[in-house]
Amino acid sequence: MTAPPDDPSPPTLEIDLSDTQGHLRLDPDRVRALARGVLGLEGVRDGSLSIAVVDNPSIREINRRHLDHDWATDVVSFLLSEPGEPGFSGDLAISAEMAVTVAARCGLDPHAEFALYLTHGLLHLCGYDDLTEAERDRMRRREDEILDAMGIARPPRDLDPGVVGFEASAQEAGS
């Protein structure tokens, strides 16, 4: 999954991005750069990542079909590689519509909210989870560190949980 620190070969992280929503204008190069940055901070140099930026009905269908959760969510992650395999492989679906909705309700920047969803989903792919309070705290600390390192303002933690989106991952569903 990660290359040794003294490996002179350049990273070969392929990122496929599909943006089918019309709620948030995104710069594909910036989305890819953020994904590379997050994965780089987690030691991932090689592999492939597919990111689908969608609207709420689309992510609801993904969530329902793959995780048996019949609701829209912010991000759904699917780790495709097995631990110990030489290359990283994963898929993310992110609702830009959810980012815009949550940001508007809370007075946040929708691009920062989107960056949080992307970071959160990538951390799931890198082995982080948020099923217990301790896991959630660890994951939130890492999100904060990464967003800070990337120069992105972290949305406040004291928001009403009924306002913010809630995450789902294949790992959480036991898949």
Rosetta constraint file for C-alpha pairs under 8 A:
AtomPair CA 1 CA 44 HARMONIC 6.31 0.50
AtomPair CA 1 CA 45 HARMONIC 7.82 0.50
AtomPair CA 1 CA 46 HARMONIC 7.21 0.50
AtomPair CA 1 CA 47 HARMONIC 7.98 0.50
AtomPair CA 1 CA 83 HARMONIC 7.33 0.50
AtomPair CA 1 CA 84 HARMONIC 6.39 0.50
AtomPair CA 1 CA 85 HARMONIC 6.08 0.50
AtomPair CA 1 CA 86 HARMONIC 5.04 0.50
AtomPair CA 1 CA 87 HARMONIC 5.05 0.50
AtomPair CA 1 CA 88 HARMONIC 5.35 0.50
AtomPair CA 2 CA 43 HARMONIC 5.59 0.50
AtomPair CA 2 CA 44 HARMONIC 4.95 0.50
AtomPair CA 2 CA 45 HARMONIC 5.97 0.50
AtomPair CA 2 CA 46 HARMONIC 7.04 0.50
AtomPair CA 2 CA 86 HARMONIC 7.49 0.50
AtomPair CA 2 CA 87 HARMONIC 7.65 0.50
AtomPair CA 3 CA 7 HARMONIC 6.37 0.50
AtomPair CA 3 CA 43 HARMONIC 7.50 0.50
AtomPair CA 3 CA 44 HARMONIC 7.33 0.50
AtomPair CA 3 CA 45 HARMONIC 6.35 0.50
AtomPair CA 3 CA 46 HARMONIC 7.55 0.50
AtomPair CA 11 CA 45 HARMONIC 4.90 0.50
AtomPair CA 11 CA 46 HARMONIC 5.54 0.50
AtomPair CA 12 CA 45 HARMONIC 6.43 0.50
AtomPair CA 12 CA 46 HARMONIC 4.71 0.50
AtomPair CA 12 CA 47 HARMONIC 6.39 0.50
AtomPair CA 13 CA 36 HARMONIC 7.60 0.50
AtomPair CA 13 CA 45 HARMONIC 6.04 0.50
AtomPair CA 13 CA 46 HARMONIC 4.61 0.50
AtomPair CA 13 CA 47 HARMONIC 4.79 0.50
AtomPair CA 13 CA 48 HARMONIC 5.53 0.50
AtomPair CA 13 CA 49 HARMONIC 7.57 0.50
AtomPair CA 14 CA 46 HARMONIC 7.81 0.50
AtomPair CA 14 CA 47 HARMONIC 6.25 0.50
AtomPair CA 14 CA 48 HARMONIC 4.63 0.50
AtomPair CA 14 CA 49 HARMONIC 6.24 0.50
AtomPair CA 15 CA 32 HARMONIC 6.58 0.50
AtomPair CA 15 CA 48 HARMONIC 5.80 0.50
AtomPair CA 15 CA 49 HARMONIC 4.79 0.50
AtomPair CA 15 CA 50 HARMONIC 5.77 0.50
AtomPair CA 15 CA 51 HARMONIC 7.39 0.50
AtomPair CA 16 CA 48 HARMONIC 7.82 0.50
AtomPair CA 16 CA 49 HARMONIC 6.23 0.50
AtomPair CA 16 CA 50 HARMONIC 4.67 0.50
AtomPair CA 16 CA 51 HARMONIC 6.13 0.50
AtomPair CA 17 CA 28 HARMONIC 7.20 0.50
AtomPair CA 17 CA 32 HARMONIC 7.65 0.50
AtomPair CA 17 CA 50 HARMONIC 6.00 0.50
AtomPair CA 17 CA 51 HARMONIC 4.85 0.50
AtomPair CA 17 CA 52 HARMONIC 5.99 0.50
AtomPair CA 17 CA 53 HARMONIC 7.64 0.50
AtomPair CA 18 CA 50 HARMONIC 7.95 0.50
AtomPair CA 18 CA 51 HARMONIC 6.22 0.50
AtomPair CA 18 CA 52 HARMONIC 4.76 0.50
AtomPair CA 18 CA 53 HARMONIC 6.04 0.50
AtomPair CA 19 CA 52 HARMONIC 5.97 0.50
AtomPair CA 19 CA 53 HARMONIC 4.61 0.50
AtomPair CA 19 CA 54 HARMONIC 6.36 0.50
AtomPair CA 20 CA 52 HARMONIC 7.67 0.50
AtomPair CA 20 CA 53 HARMONIC 6.24 0.50
AtomPair CA 20 CA 54 HARMONIC 5.49 0.50
AtomPair CA 20 CA 55 HARMONIC 7.62 0.50
AtomPair CA 21 CA 53 HARMONIC 6.57 0.50
AtomPair CA 21 CA 54 HARMONIC 4.92 0.50
AtomPair CA 21 CA 55 HARMONIC 5.32 0.50
AtomPair CA 21 CA 96 HARMONIC 7.13 0.50
AtomPair CA 21 CA 97 HARMONIC 7.62 0.50
AtomPair CA 22 CA 55 HARMONIC 7.73 0.50
AtomPair CA 23 CA 55 HARMONIC 7.50 0.50
AtomPair CA 23 CA 96 HARMONIC 6.35 0.50
AtomPair CA 23 CA 97 HARMONIC 5.44 0.50
AtomPair CA 23 CA 100 HARMONIC 6.98 0.50
AtomPair CA 24 CA 96 HARMONIC 6.00 0.50
AtomPair CA 24 CA 97 HARMONIC 7.06 0.50
AtomPair CA 24 CA 100 HARMONIC 6.86 0.50
AtomPair CA 24 CA 110 HARMONIC 7.68 0.50
AtomPair CA 24 CA 111 HARMONIC 7.91 0.50
AtomPair CA 26 CA 30 HARMONIC 7.78 0.50
AtomPair CA 26 CA 31 HARMONIC 7.30 0.50
AtomPair CA 26 CA 111 HARMONIC 7.97 0.50
AtomPair CA 27 CA 31 HARMONIC 6.34 0.50
AtomPair CA 28 CA 32 HARMONIC 6.18 0.50
AtomPair CA 29 CA 33 HARMONIC 6.02 0.50
AtomPair CA 30 CA 34 HARMONIC 6.04 0.50
AtomPair CA 31 CA 35 HARMONIC 6.24 0.50
AtomPair CA 32 CA 36 HARMONIC 6.09 0.50
AtomPair CA 33 CA 37 HARMONIC 5.99 0.50
AtomPair CA 34 CA 38 HARMONIC 6.13 0.50
AtomPair CA 34 CA 115 HARMONIC 7.67 0.50
AtomPair CA 34 CA 150 HARMONIC 7.60 0.50
AtomPair CA 35 CA 39 HARMONIC 6.12 0.50
AtomPair CA 35 CA 118 HARMONIC 7.21 0.50
AtomPair CA 35 CA 119 HARMONIC 7.37 0.50
AtomPair CA 35 CA 122 HARMONIC 7.55 0.50
AtomPair CA 36 CA 40 HARMONIC 5.80 0.50
AtomPair CA 37 CA 41 HARMONIC 6.16 0.50
AtomPair CA 37 CA 150 HARMONIC 7.50 0.50
AtomPair CA 38 CA 42 HARMONIC 6.46 0.50
AtomPair CA 38 CA 119 HARMONIC 6.55 0.50
AtomPair CA 38 CA 122 HARMONIC 7.29 0.50
AtomPair CA 38 CA 146 HARMONIC 6.58 0.50
AtomPair CA 39 CA 43 HARMONIC 6.30 0.50
AtomPair CA 39 CA 44 HARMONIC 5.11 0.50
AtomPair CA 39 CA 45 HARMONIC 7.35 0.50
AtomPair CA 39 CA 122 HARMONIC 7.12 0.50
AtomPair CA 39 CA 126 HARMONIC 7.98 0.50
AtomPair CA 40 CA 44 HARMONIC 5.22 0.50
AtomPair CA 40 CA 45 HARMONIC 6.19 0.50
AtomPair CA 41 CA 146 HARMONIC 7.45 0.50
AtomPair CA 42 CA 126 HARMONIC 7.19 0.50
AtomPair CA 44 CA 88 HARMONIC 7.13 0.50
AtomPair CA 46 CA 87 HARMONIC 5.64 0.50
AtomPair CA 46 CA 88 HARMONIC 6.23 0.50
AtomPair CA 47 CA 87 HARMONIC 4.66 0.50
AtomPair CA 47 CA 88 HARMONIC 4.31 0.50
AtomPair CA 47 CA 89 HARMONIC 5.58 0.50
AtomPair CA 48 CA 87 HARMONIC 7.71 0.50
AtomPair CA 48 CA 88 HARMONIC 6.14 0.50
AtomPair CA 48 CA 89 HARMONIC 4.84 0.50
AtomPair CA 48 CA 90 HARMONIC 6.66 0.50
AtomPair CA 49 CA 88 HARMONIC 7.85 0.50
AtomPair CA 49 CA 89 HARMONIC 5.69 0.50
AtomPair CA 49 CA 90 HARMONIC 5.01 0.50
AtomPair CA 49 CA 91 HARMONIC 5.72 0.50
AtomPair CA 49 CA 92 HARMONIC 7.75 0.50
AtomPair CA 50 CA 90 HARMONIC 6.43 0.50
AtomPair CA 50 CA 91 HARMONIC 4.67 0.50
AtomPair CA 50 CA 92 HARMONIC 6.20 0.50
AtomPair CA 51 CA 91 HARMONIC 5.92 0.50
AtomPair CA 51 CA 92 HARMONIC 4.80 0.50
AtomPair CA 51 CA 93 HARMONIC 5.89 0.50
AtomPair CA 51 CA 94 HARMONIC 7.48 0.50
AtomPair CA 52 CA 91 HARMONIC 7.87 0.50
AtomPair CA 52 CA 92 HARMONIC 6.14 0.50
AtomPair CA 52 CA 93 HARMONIC 4.66 0.50
AtomPair CA 52 CA 94 HARMONIC 6.26 0.50
AtomPair CA 53 CA 93 HARMONIC 5.89 0.50
AtomPair CA 53 CA 94 HARMONIC 4.94 0.50
AtomPair CA 53 CA 95 HARMONIC 5.93 0.50
AtomPair CA 53 CA 96 HARMONIC 6.28 0.50
AtomPair CA 54 CA 58 HARMONIC 6.03 0.50
AtomPair CA 54 CA 59 HARMONIC 6.45 0.50
AtomPair CA 54 CA 93 HARMONIC 6.87 0.50
AtomPair CA 54 CA 94 HARMONIC 6.01 0.50
AtomPair CA 54 CA 95 HARMONIC 4.94 0.50
AtomPair CA 54 CA 96 HARMONIC 6.11 0.50
AtomPair CA 54 CA 97 HARMONIC 7.39 0.50
AtomPair CA 55 CA 59 HARMONIC 6.36 0.50
AtomPair CA 55 CA 95 HARMONIC 5.10 0.50
AtomPair CA 55 CA 96 HARMONIC 6.03 0.50
AtomPair CA 55 CA 97 HARMONIC 5.08 0.50
AtomPair CA 55 CA 98 HARMONIC 7.43 0.50
AtomPair CA 56 CA 60 HARMONIC 5.93 0.50
AtomPair CA 56 CA 72 HARMONIC 5.40 0.50
AtomPair CA 56 CA 73 HARMONIC 7.31 0.50
AtomPair CA 56 CA 95 HARMONIC 5.86 0.50
AtomPair CA 56 CA 96 HARMONIC 7.91 0.50
AtomPair CA 56 CA 97 HARMONIC 5.92 0.50
AtomPair CA 56 CA 98 HARMONIC 6.49 0.50
AtomPair CA 57 CA 61 HARMONIC 6.28 0.50
AtomPair CA 57 CA 72 HARMONIC 6.73 0.50
AtomPair CA 58 CA 62 HARMONIC 6.35 0.50
AtomPair CA 59 CA 63 HARMONIC 5.95 0.50
AtomPair CA 59 CA 72 HARMONIC 5.74 0.50
AtomPair CA 59 CA 73 HARMONIC 6.58 0.50
AtomPair CA 59 CA 74 HARMONIC 7.83 0.50
AtomPair CA 59 CA 75 HARMONIC 7.81 0.50
AtomPair CA 59 CA 76 HARMONIC 7.80 0.50
AtomPair CA 59 CA 93 HARMONIC 6.82 0.50
AtomPair CA 59 CA 94 HARMONIC 7.19 0.50
AtomPair CA 59 CA 95 HARMONIC 6.25 0.50
AtomPair CA 60 CA 64 HARMONIC 6.00 0.50
AtomPair CA 60 CA 69 HARMONIC 7.84 0.50
AtomPair CA 60 CA 70 HARMONIC 6.28 0.50
AtomPair CA 60 CA 71 HARMONIC 5.04 0.50
AtomPair CA 60 CA 72 HARMONIC 4.05 0.50
AtomPair CA 60 CA 73 HARMONIC 6.63 0.50
AtomPair CA 61 CA 65 HARMONIC 5.87 0.50
AtomPair CA 61 CA 70 HARMONIC 7.44 0.50
AtomPair CA 61 CA 72 HARMONIC 7.86 0.50
AtomPair CA 62 CA 66 HARMONIC 5.90 0.50
AtomPair CA 62 CA 67 HARMONIC 7.70 0.50
AtomPair CA 62 CA 76 HARMONIC 7.95 0.50
AtomPair CA 63 CA 67 HARMONIC 5.21 0.50
AtomPair CA 63 CA 68 HARMONIC 6.39 0.50
AtomPair CA 63 CA 69 HARMONIC 5.42 0.50
AtomPair CA 63 CA 70 HARMONIC 6.55 0.50
AtomPair CA 63 CA 71 HARMONIC 6.97 0.50
AtomPair CA 63 CA 72 HARMONIC 7.15 0.50
AtomPair CA 63 CA 73 HARMONIC 7.50 0.50
AtomPair CA 63 CA 76 HARMONIC 7.05 0.50
AtomPair CA 63 CA 168 HARMONIC 7.55 0.50
AtomPair CA 64 CA 68 HARMONIC 4.39 0.50
AtomPair CA 64 CA 69 HARMONIC 4.58 0.50
AtomPair CA 64 CA 70 HARMONIC 4.70 0.50
AtomPair CA 64 CA 71 HARMONIC 7.06 0.50
AtomPair CA 65 CA 69 HARMONIC 7.84 0.50
AtomPair CA 66 CA 170 HARMONIC 7.61 0.50
AtomPair CA 67 CA 168 HARMONIC 7.95 0.50
AtomPair CA 67 CA 169 HARMONIC 7.76 0.50
AtomPair CA 67 CA 170 HARMONIC 6.57 0.50
AtomPair CA 67 CA 173 HARMONIC 6.01 0.50
AtomPair CA 73 CA 95 HARMONIC 7.07 0.50
AtomPair CA 73 CA 98 HARMONIC 7.18 0.50
AtomPair CA 73 CA 165 HARMONIC 5.67 0.50
AtomPair CA 73 CA 166 HARMONIC 5.64 0.50
AtomPair CA 73 CA 167 HARMONIC 6.01 0.50
AtomPair CA 73 CA 168 HARMONIC 6.99 0.50
AtomPair CA 74 CA 94 HARMONIC 5.81 0.50
AtomPair CA 74 CA 95 HARMONIC 5.20 0.50
AtomPair CA 74 CA 96 HARMONIC 7.82 0.50
AtomPair CA 74 CA 98 HARMONIC 5.83 0.50
AtomPair CA 74 CA 99 HARMONIC 7.11 0.50
AtomPair CA 74 CA 117 HARMONIC 6.41 0.50
AtomPair CA 74 CA 165 HARMONIC 5.37 0.50
AtomPair CA 74 CA 166 HARMONIC 6.14 0.50
AtomPair CA 74 CA 167 HARMONIC 5.79 0.50
AtomPair CA 74 CA 168 HARMONIC 7.84 0.50
AtomPair CA 75 CA 92 HARMONIC 6.93 0.50
AtomPair CA 75 CA 93 HARMONIC 5.60 0.50
AtomPair CA 75 CA 94 HARMONIC 4.43 0.50
AtomPair CA 75 CA 95 HARMONIC 6.31 0.50
AtomPair CA 75 CA 117 HARMONIC 5.95 0.50
AtomPair CA 75 CA 118 HARMONIC 7.38 0.50
AtomPair CA 75 CA 120 HARMONIC 7.84 0.50
AtomPair CA 75 CA 121 HARMONIC 6.09 0.50
AtomPair CA 75 CA 167 HARMONIC 5.71 0.50
AtomPair CA 75 CA 168 HARMONIC 6.41 0.50
AtomPair CA 75 CA 169 HARMONIC 7.63 0.50
AtomPair CA 76 CA 92 HARMONIC 5.75 0.50
AtomPair CA 76 CA 93 HARMONIC 5.23 0.50
AtomPair CA 76 CA 94 HARMONIC 6.61 0.50
AtomPair CA 76 CA 121 HARMONIC 6.64 0.50
AtomPair CA 76 CA 167 HARMONIC 6.80 0.50
AtomPair CA 76 CA 168 HARMONIC 5.19 0.50
AtomPair CA 76 CA 169 HARMONIC 4.94 0.50
AtomPair CA 76 CA 170 HARMONIC 7.28 0.50
AtomPair CA 77 CA 90 HARMONIC 7.37 0.50
AtomPair CA 77 CA 91 HARMONIC 5.86 0.50
AtomPair CA 77 CA 92 HARMONIC 4.60 0.50
AtomPair CA 77 CA 93 HARMONIC 6.58 0.50
AtomPair CA 77 CA 121 HARMONIC 5.55 0.50
AtomPair CA 77 CA 122 HARMONIC 7.50 0.50
AtomPair CA 77 CA 124 HARMONIC 6.78 0.50
AtomPair CA 77 CA 125 HARMONIC 6.61 0.50
AtomPair CA 77 CA 168 HARMONIC 7.26 0.50
AtomPair CA 77 CA 169 HARMONIC 4.82 0.50
AtomPair CA 77 CA 170 HARMONIC 6.15 0.50
AtomPair CA 78 CA 90 HARMONIC 5.59 0.50
AtomPair CA 78 CA 91 HARMONIC 5.08 0.50
AtomPair CA 78 CA 92 HARMONIC 6.36 0.50
AtomPair CA 78 CA 125 HARMONIC 6.89 0.50
AtomPair CA 78 CA 169 HARMONIC 6.60 0.50
AtomPair CA 78 CA 170 HARMONIC 5.52 0.50
AtomPair CA 78 CA 171 HARMONIC 7.64 0.50
AtomPair CA 79 CA 89 HARMONIC 6.35 0.50
AtomPair CA 79 CA 90 HARMONIC 4.44 0.50
AtomPair CA 79 CA 91 HARMONIC 6.52 0.50
AtomPair CA 79 CA 125 HARMONIC 5.38 0.50
AtomPair CA 79 CA 170 HARMONIC 7.64 0.50
AtomPair CA 80 CA 88 HARMONIC 7.88 0.50
AtomPair CA 80 CA 89 HARMONIC 5.16 0.50
AtomPair CA 80 CA 90 HARMONIC 4.97 0.50
AtomPair CA 80 CA 91 HARMONIC 7.33 0.50
AtomPair CA 81 CA 85 HARMONIC 6.55 0.50
AtomPair CA 81 CA 87 HARMONIC 7.15 0.50
AtomPair CA 81 CA 88 HARMONIC 5.80 0.50
AtomPair CA 81 CA 89 HARMONIC 4.99 0.50
AtomPair CA 81 CA 90 HARMONIC 6.88 0.50
AtomPair CA 90 CA 125 HARMONIC 6.65 0.50
AtomPair CA 92 CA 121 HARMONIC 6.62 0.50
AtomPair CA 92 CA 122 HARMONIC 7.75 0.50
AtomPair CA 94 CA 114 HARMONIC 7.92 0.50
AtomPair CA 94 CA 117 HARMONIC 6.86 0.50
AtomPair CA 94 CA 118 HARMONIC 7.03 0.50
AtomPair CA 95 CA 99 HARMONIC 6.58 0.50
AtomPair CA 96 CA 100 HARMONIC 6.24 0.50
AtomPair CA 96 CA 114 HARMONIC 6.45 0.50
AtomPair CA 97 CA 101 HARMONIC 6.11 0.50
AtomPair CA 98 CA 102 HARMONIC 5.97 0.50
AtomPair CA 98 CA 165 HARMONIC 6.81 0.50
AtomPair CA 99 CA 103 HARMONIC 5.90 0.50
AtomPair CA 99 CA 110 HARMONIC 5.48 0.50
AtomPair CA 99 CA 111 HARMONIC 7.59 0.50
AtomPair CA 99 CA 113 HARMONIC 5.40 0.50
AtomPair CA 99 CA 114 HARMONIC 5.39 0.50
AtomPair CA 99 CA 117 HARMONIC 7.93 0.50
AtomPair CA 100 CA 104 HARMONIC 6.03 0.50
AtomPair CA 100 CA 110 HARMONIC 4.99 0.50
AtomPair CA 100 CA 113 HARMONIC 7.76 0.50
AtomPair CA 101 CA 105 HARMONIC 6.29 0.50
AtomPair CA 102 CA 106 HARMONIC 6.14 0.50
AtomPair CA 102 CA 108 HARMONIC 7.79 0.50
AtomPair CA 102 CA 110 HARMONIC 7.76 0.50
AtomPair CA 102 CA 113 HARMONIC 7.80 0.50
AtomPair CA 102 CA 163 HARMONIC 6.55 0.50
AtomPair CA 102 CA 164 HARMONIC 5.71 0.50
AtomPair CA 102 CA 165 HARMONIC 7.12 0.50
AtomPair CA 103 CA 107 HARMONIC 5.59 0.50
AtomPair CA 103 CA 108 HARMONIC 4.37 0.50
AtomPair CA 103 CA 109 HARMONIC 5.82 0.50
AtomPair CA 103 CA 110 HARMONIC 5.05 0.50
AtomPair CA 103 CA 113 HARMONIC 6.53 0.50
AtomPair CA 104 CA 108 HARMONIC 6.40 0.50
AtomPair CA 104 CA 109 HARMONIC 7.97 0.50
AtomPair CA 104 CA 110 HARMONIC 7.51 0.50
AtomPair CA 105 CA 163 HARMONIC 7.32 0.50
AtomPair CA 106 CA 159 HARMONIC 7.56 0.50
AtomPair CA 106 CA 163 HARMONIC 7.91 0.50
AtomPair CA 108 CA 112 HARMONIC 7.56 0.50
AtomPair CA 108 CA 113 HARMONIC 7.27 0.50
AtomPair CA 108 CA 155 HARMONIC 6.88 0.50
AtomPair CA 109 CA 113 HARMONIC 6.40 0.50
AtomPair CA 110 CA 114 HARMONIC 6.05 0.50
AtomPair CA 111 CA 115 HARMONIC 6.10 0.50
AtomPair CA 112 CA 116 HARMONIC 6.22 0.50
AtomPair CA 112 CA 152 HARMONIC 6.34 0.50
AtomPair CA 112 CA 153 HARMONIC 6.46 0.50
AtomPair CA 112 CA 154 HARMONIC 6.96 0.50
AtomPair CA 112 CA 155 HARMONIC 7.26 0.50
AtomPair CA 113 CA 117 HARMONIC 6.44 0.50
AtomPair CA 113 CA 154 HARMONIC 7.95 0.50
AtomPair CA 113 CA 155 HARMONIC 6.78 0.50
AtomPair CA 114 CA 118 HARMONIC 6.23 0.50
AtomPair CA 115 CA 119 HARMONIC 6.04 0.50
AtomPair CA 115 CA 147 HARMONIC 7.93 0.50
AtomPair CA 115 CA 152 HARMONIC 7.81 0.50
AtomPair CA 116 CA 120 HARMONIC 5.92 0.50
AtomPair CA 116 CA 143 HARMONIC 7.36 0.50
AtomPair CA 116 CA 147 HARMONIC 7.52 0.50
AtomPair CA 116 CA 154 HARMONIC 7.35 0.50
AtomPair CA 116 CA 155 HARMONIC 7.97 0.50
AtomPair CA 117 CA 121 HARMONIC 6.07 0.50
AtomPair CA 118 CA 122 HARMONIC 6.17 0.50
AtomPair CA 119 CA 123 HARMONIC 6.13 0.50
AtomPair CA 119 CA 143 HARMONIC 6.56 0.50
AtomPair CA 119 CA 146 HARMONIC 7.81 0.50
AtomPair CA 119 CA 147 HARMONIC 7.84 0.50
AtomPair CA 120 CA 124 HARMONIC 6.41 0.50
AtomPair CA 120 CA 139 HARMONIC 7.95 0.50
AtomPair CA 120 CA 143 HARMONIC 6.73 0.50
AtomPair CA 121 CA 125 HARMONIC 6.47 0.50
AtomPair CA 121 CA 169 HARMONIC 7.79 0.50
AtomPair CA 122 CA 126 HARMONIC 6.27 0.50
AtomPair CA 123 CA 127 HARMONIC 6.41 0.50
AtomPair CA 123 CA 128 HARMONIC 5.38 0.50
AtomPair CA 123 CA 129 HARMONIC 7.81 0.50
AtomPair CA 123 CA 139 HARMONIC 7.54 0.50
AtomPair CA 123 CA 143 HARMONIC 7.99 0.50
AtomPair CA 124 CA 128 HARMONIC 4.75 0.50
AtomPair CA 124 CA 129 HARMONIC 5.81 0.50
AtomPair CA 124 CA 169 HARMONIC 7.22 0.50
AtomPair CA 124 CA 171 HARMONIC 7.84 0.50
AtomPair CA 128 CA 135 HARMONIC 7.40 0.50
AtomPair CA 128 CA 139 HARMONIC 6.19 0.50
AtomPair CA 129 CA 135 HARMONIC 5.80 0.50
AtomPair CA 129 CA 136 HARMONIC 6.76 0.50
AtomPair CA 129 CA 139 HARMONIC 6.75 0.50
AtomPair CA 129 CA 171 HARMONIC 7.91 0.50
AtomPair CA 129 CA 172 HARMONIC 7.59 0.50
AtomPair CA 130 CA 134 HARMONIC 7.85 0.50
AtomPair CA 130 CA 135 HARMONIC 4.82 0.50
AtomPair CA 130 CA 136 HARMONIC 4.10 0.50
AtomPair CA 130 CA 137 HARMONIC 7.82 0.50
AtomPair CA 130 CA 139 HARMONIC 6.68 0.50
AtomPair CA 131 CA 135 HARMONIC 6.38 0.50
AtomPair CA 131 CA 136 HARMONIC 6.66 0.50
AtomPair CA 131 CA 172 HARMONIC 7.11 0.50
AtomPair CA 132 CA 136 HARMONIC 6.02 0.50
AtomPair CA 133 CA 137 HARMONIC 6.08 0.50
AtomPair CA 134 CA 138 HARMONIC 6.23 0.50
AtomPair CA 135 CA 139 HARMONIC 6.08 0.50
AtomPair CA 136 CA 140 HARMONIC 6.03 0.50
AtomPair CA 137 CA 141 HARMONIC 6.11 0.50
AtomPair CA 138 CA 142 HARMONIC 6.32 0.50
AtomPair CA 139 CA 143 HARMONIC 6.13 0.50
AtomPair CA 140 CA 144 HARMONIC 6.12 0.50
AtomPair CA 141 CA 145 HARMONIC 6.23 0.50
AtomPair CA 142 CA 146 HARMONIC 6.09 0.50
AtomPair CA 143 CA 147 HARMONIC 6.00 0.50
AtomPair CA 144 CA 148 HARMONIC 5.92 0.50
AtomPair CA 144 CA 154 HARMONIC 6.43 0.50
AtomPair CA 145 CA 149 HARMONIC 6.08 0.50
AtomPair CA 146 CA 150 HARMONIC 6.14 0.50
AtomPair CA 147 CA 151 HARMONIC 6.12 0.50
AtomPair CA 147 CA 152 HARMONIC 5.01 0.50
AtomPair CA 147 CA 153 HARMONIC 6.74 0.50
AtomPair CA 147 CA 154 HARMONIC 6.40 0.50
AtomPair CA 148 CA 152 HARMONIC 5.75 0.50
AtomPair CA 148 CA 153 HARMONIC 6.81 0.50
AtomPair CA 148 CA 154 HARMONIC 7.40 0.50
AtomPair CA 159 CA 163 HARMONIC 7.29 0.50
AtomPair CA 159 CA 164 HARMONIC 7.42 0.50
AtomPair CA 160 CA 164 HARMONIC 6.99 0.50
AtomPair CA 161 CA 165 HARMONIC 7.88 0.50
AtomPair CA 168 CA 172 HARMONIC 6.57 0.50
AtomPair CA 168 CA 173 HARMONIC 7.75 0.50
AtomPair CA 169 CA 173 HARMONIC 6.55 0.50
AtomPair CA 170 CA 174 HARMONIC 6.43 0.50
AtomPair CA 170 CA 175 HARMONIC 5.19 0.50
AtomPair CA 171 CA 175 HARMONIC 5.54 0.50
